């Protein structure tokens, strides 16, 4: 019996190469802007809320492109190797630039401002990406999936160490900026980042505990607790 969970991101933020923070804004960014400054997105999902005795058989991470100054861009998803905190900072206007970091913000230099630093500026992550995809024009989705991502998620759950992921443009030497809706975006159009997980279980729907931050749980295409679906997402999709 297959079960599908759709979980929202529980933390996300932008790393700005020139400094500044954006832990609680409505958007995140990846790529190089017109001023030759690099941005990267860090994101994490509450995998620990899933049943502990199941193995994920497939997974998809989806983000929505809110704006773009370039055409199709290759984007890689990397596993973060250090912990970090999201932080409270909110940039003004279009959030293209960060603001002075506050306590707990993640930045290009800091895992958690002001005392905890990345080992390497721009984030600590495994160089080999766990998935790659293409970010297109505004109002499209970027989707990361594949065997390496699925295996990585199972390893994260087995090791009980979830630092999340980092999104970076494959070639950061070229102008390539992409803007994504963050987990805090107020849109009702299903654009906040999510992860879709499918696993197989012999248990009935009534015996599976539903975590509070689960958007939907779908059992063999039959929606469970569909009132938790939000942003216009249909549980059968």
Beta strands, then each sheet from edge to edge (+ up, - down):
strand 1: 2-16
strand 2: 27-32
strand 3: 38-45
strand 4: 56-68
strand 5: 73-79
strand 6: 110-112
strand 7: 116-117
strand 8: 131-135
strand 9: 140-145
strand 10: 165-169
strand 11: 178-181
strand 12: 194-200
strand 13: 214-219
strand 14: 222-224
sheet 1: 8+ 5- 10+ 3- 1+ 12- 4+ 9-
sheet 2: 8+ 5- 10+ 3- 1+ 13- 14+
sheet 3: 8+ 5- 10+ 3- 2+ 11-
sheet 4: 6+ 7-
end
